[in-house]
């Protein structure tokens, strides 16, 4: 797994953010039991997408067992919602990821547990 596109030092602490008056907003979920190094999904394109979003200056985190047990999430801070939606639209419109990539991949990863 190449996670070199992600700057782990820039990931915010989702648990700490949750303890404030805000809750992280999630945009990708996958089973914790399938996670690899540092809680990443077992999916290189999803990791690359996280790095792409991060490279656009959007604060992101990997939230391990955040909302539900055995579920990891990519999440962001509430104030970045419009910037994230714009970035996801751009990235998913590219040939590199494809339309609704994160949604489809989320479903596929959870289906692996069935």
Protein Blocks (a to p, Z undefined) as FASTA:
>chain_A
ZZklpcfklpccfklmmmmmbdcddfbdcdfklpceehiacbfklmmmmmmmmmnopacd
ddehklbghiacddddfklmmmmmmmmmmmmmpmkloghklmmmmmmmmmmmZZ
